[in-house]
Amino acid sequence: MKTISSPLAAHIAGEVTSLATCWKLTRRDNAAQGFTDCDRDIVYASLTYKAATGFSPSAIDNAEGLRVDNLEVEGMLADDSITEADILAGKYDFAAIEIFQINYNDISQGIIKLRKGWLGEVSMSRQQFVAEVRGLTQLLTQNIGEYFSASCRAALGDARCTVNIASHTITGSVTGSASRLSFIDSARSETSGIFTSGKITFSSGANNGVSMEVKEYRFATGIGGALALVLPLPYSLANGDSYSLQKGCDKTTTTCFNRFNNIANYRGEPHVPGIDRMLETAGTRSDW
């Protein structure tokens, strides 16, 4: 049951209404942005909600119990405040969102709260983005505790891993690039594969501050190190762009022992039999 003010309830009960839907996005850097499907901007609680052409939500479904309530918000990249580069850079990942309705002819009547949650997956196609909105009950579906796994469950360098990342991080700069997905550093001489699955963070250039996982690293004599990234960077690379690069960890005991000498802190159970071994053993029993 939603609670609204008496004047707003009376307005809704009338024959003609002047309601507009508003969206408030608060990114993890605390930057707040407002949008509305009204044909003019609305100022509410000191934030301007911009009239965004083509910015519309799917039907909002409120369910009983603890089932996750989801909806999607679609929009065109027609406003300078939301750009393709910012979306690809992850600036809107897990942004908080509030959706409400308001009488744009009398904002003093208050609002009707429709949804509050976080942005989930954001997909893009031809200057249009679709953002999945996850309700507050999404947090209740997350696992508490851990499962057995053959691979390590710790993140490289965290409190359980204890590896000193600084001692396994190098710096360099771009000397050649054909796309936002790959580049070459002719000064690299490390063995192929050592930075595969590692993390690169750019410290200058258009991608300054952007981090990305390394898909593959290869060394070739006369060329240097070639790095391919998992996803394209939001901005083009230029020769001289500097970066820091961490060694990769594929979560296996071999890498943990040989590359990081950290097998004592390995957070996995590589010797626990899997379901395939259990079924194989069961199938050999003579009393079946």
C-alpha positions, -999 to 999 in steps of 0.1 A, spaced: 0 0 0 14 34 -10 10 65 11 5 98 -7 -7 132 3 -44 141 4 -41 168 -23 -23 143 -46 -49 117 -40 -76 142 -48 -58 151 -80 -56 114 -91 -93 109 -83 -102 137 -107 -112 133 -144 -80 149 -157 -45 144 -143 -11 160 -150 12 132 -138 48 127 -150 72 99 -143 106 108 -130 138 88 -127 167 98 -103 200 81 -110 227 83 -83 260 69 -95 286 54 -72 306 87 -74 275 103 -59 267 123 -91 229 126 -93 209 129 -126 172 134 -131 150 125 -161 113 127 -168 89 117 -195 72 151 -192 75 175 -222 93 200 -200 119 199 -173 108 195 -137 127 208 -107 120 188 -75 140 187 -43 167 209 -59 173 185 -88 163 192 -123 146 163 -141 153 167 -178 127 160 -204 143 130 -221 129 120 -255 124 83 -258 131 76 -221 104 52 -210 100 23 -185 84 -11 -190 54 -21 -169 63 -21 -132 54 -54 -115 51 -55 -78 49 -90 -64 41 -105 -31 66 -123 -10 103 -121 -17 104 -126 -55 126 -100 -71 107 -72 -88 123 -62 -121 116 -37 -148 135 -22 -177 142 15 -186 148 23 -223 163 55 -236 181 71 -265 215 86 -261 201 120 -270 212 138 -238 248 149 -232 246 138 -196 244 101 -206 270 91 -232 280 58 -247 316 63 -234 304 67 -198 282 36 -200 311 15 -215 334 30 -188 311 15 -161 301 48 -145 265 36 -144 272 1 -131 251 -5 -99 239 31 -98 210 36 -74 177 45 -91 144 60 -77 113 61 -99 83 82 -89 53 101 -103 46 137 -96 20 163 -105 41 186 -127 16 214 -124 18 214 -86 49 196 -72 40 207 -37 15 178 -36 44 154 -32 52 122 -51 40 86 -56 69 63 -51 70 35 -77 104 18 -74 137 20 -57 167 -2 -64 198 -5 -85 207 -7 -121 216 -42 -133 227 -51 -168 229 -22 -192 229 -32 -229 233 -9 -259 224 -10 -296 225 18 -322 224 48 -298 198 32 -275 204 18 -241 183 -7 -220 189 -7 -183 176 -35 -161 163 -22 -127 167 -45 -97 144 -41 -67 154 -40 -31 146 -77 -27 175 -85 -50 198 -83 -20 179 -111 -3 187 -135 -32 225 -132 -28 243 -162 -13 256 -160 22 285 -184 27 305 -203 1 303 -235 -19 331 -260 -23 351 -252 -55 382 -265 -72 393 -230 -80 403 -203 -55 374 -182 -42 397 -153 -31 404 -123 -52 440 -116 -59 454 -94 -32 424 -94 -8 426 -101 29 423 -139 24 448 -141 -5 473 -118 12 494 -114 -20 511 -80 -22 498 -68 -55 523 -40 -57 552 -65 -60 534 -82 -90 525 -49 -108 545 -33 -136 540 0 -154 544 8 -191 530 28 -220 512 22 -253 535 21 -283 510 10 -309 472 3 -311 448 -7 -338 416 -7 -318 402 -1 -283 405 -39 -277 443 -44 -281 476 -26 -281 513 -32 -281 540 -21 -256 574 -27 -273 592 -24 -239 575 -56 -225 597 -87 -223 578 -108 -198 569 -144 -207 537 -150 -227 506 -156 -205 519 -140 -173 495 -111 -176 466 -131 -190 435 -127 -167 453 -98 -150 440 -62 -146 452 -31 -164 445 4 -152 453 34 -173 470 64 -156 469 89 -185 452 96 -218 415 95 -226 411 63 -205 427 77 -174 414 58 -144 397 30 -164 404 -6 -155 399 -36 -176 406 -74 -175 433 -87 -198 421 -115 -221 455 -125 -234 491 -114 -232 517 -126 -257 554 -117 -261 572 -118 -294 608 -110 -301 612 -78 -320 576 -67 -312 573 -67 -274 542 -75 -255 508 -76 -271 477 -73 -249 441 -81 -258 414 -69 -235 381 -86 -225 360 -56 -235 368 -26 -256 379 5 -238 355 35 -238 379 58 -255 406 53 -282 442 46 -272 471 69 -282 508 62 -282 522 73 -248 492 64 -227 506 50 -195 492 21 -175 498 -2 -146 494 -39 -151 489 -67 -126 500 -103 -132 471 -126 -140 456 -152 -116 435 -181 -131 426 -194 -97 444 -227 -100 469 -243 -76 496 -243 -102 495 -205 -107 491 -199 -70 522 -220 -63 545 -211 -92 537 -175 -99 528 -161 -64 543 -187 -40 510 -184 -20 496 -220 -19 492 -218 19 465 -192 14 447 -210 -15 410 -207 -9 397 -237 -29 393 -275 -26 410 -289 -57 411 -325 -43 374 -328 -34 358 -353 -59 334 -337 -83 299 -350 -93 314 -369 -123 337 -389 -100 309 -396 -76 287 -409 -104 316 -430 -117 322 -446 -83 285 -452 -78 282 -470 -112 309 -495 -102 291 -507 -71 281 -544 -73 249 -541 -53 232 -517 -78 
